[in-house]
C-alpha cells in the first residue's frame, strides 16, 4: 500500500505536495484528548449516538448483545443470529462510525468512548441480564464495560457475562493495513485513493484462513459501507485512537473482572494472535478458552456453526 502511495505521489507531485502541506498545517493545529481511562471514562461523556440495530427472538429470554470488530458492521453476525434467536433475545448493533450508524466528525472513537455510547444504548433500550458478545475491537469495548461495572461506574449491574471472540486486549503491533492507515499522511491518502473493493477484499483475506470461505456478500457489503459519507473519516479516527495510551495500566485490571467469560479464538488468527488468548485466559478469574483449529480472525463467518455451539454451550452451562 505504501508503495502504491509513493507511485501516486510521484505521478502527482505538485498536487501531492500542496495537499501534504495543508494536511500538515491542519494536523499540527489539532489537539487530541488523551486516550486514557481517566480522560475518556472518568472525565468525559461523548455525545449520545442513535445507533442502528436489529433485534431478534423473544425479549423474555436471556439477552445477547453483539458488538462487531473494526471495519465491520452488524451484518457480520448474519450467519449465527437466526439459530441463536430460537433460544435467546438477540440485539446486534452497528457501532458509531460503522455500518449504517452515524459517523460524527469528532474524535470520540476509542474503546472508552464506544463503551459510554453502548452503555447509553443499553439503558435506552432497557437491556438487563445480558451477555455481551464482543469480537476484536468490540471485545475491547466489552472489556471496558465490564471494568466500568466492576468499578460501579454504570447505573446498575446489567451485565451477567462476556463472550470474547478474538478480542482486542493487550498491547500489540497493529496489522499491516492498520499500521499504514495510522500514518497521518500516507493513511489519509491511502484510504481515499485505493478502491473500496481492494480494501474490503484485502481485509477479508487477512482475516480468513481459508479464502474460499469468504462470502462475496460480505465483501460487497463492506464496499457499500465504505462508500457512505464520512465512513473513511470514522475509519481513520478509530485507527488513530485504537490502542489506548494507558493500555499497560488497563491490562493489569483484567484480573478484577469477575464475570463468567467465554474466550473463543481462531488458532490461525494473524490479527490478534493466540498468545493474547492465553494471556487473557490466565488473567480473567472465571473463564473458559476454546481454540478453533484452522480458523482465522473471523470465526463467526468462517465457522459459524462452531461459534453457535460454543455460545449456546456457554450460556447453558455458565449462565443458567
Secondary structure, DSSP 8 states (H G I E B T S, - for coil): -HHHHHHHHHHTHHHHHHHHHHHHHHHHH------SHIIIIIS---------EEEES-TTS-EEEEE--TT--GGGGTTTHHHHTTTSEEEEE--TTSTTS---SSS--SHHHHHHHHHHHHHHTT--SEEEEEETHHHHHHHHHHHHHHTT-SSS--EEEEEEES---S-----HHHHHHTSHHHHHHHHHHS-HHHHHHHHHHHH-SSGGG--HHHHHHHHHHHTSTTHHHHHHHHHHTSS-TTHHHHHHHGGG--SEEEEEEETT-SSS-HHHHHHHHHHSSSEEEEEETT--S-HHHHSHHHHHHHHHHHHHHH--
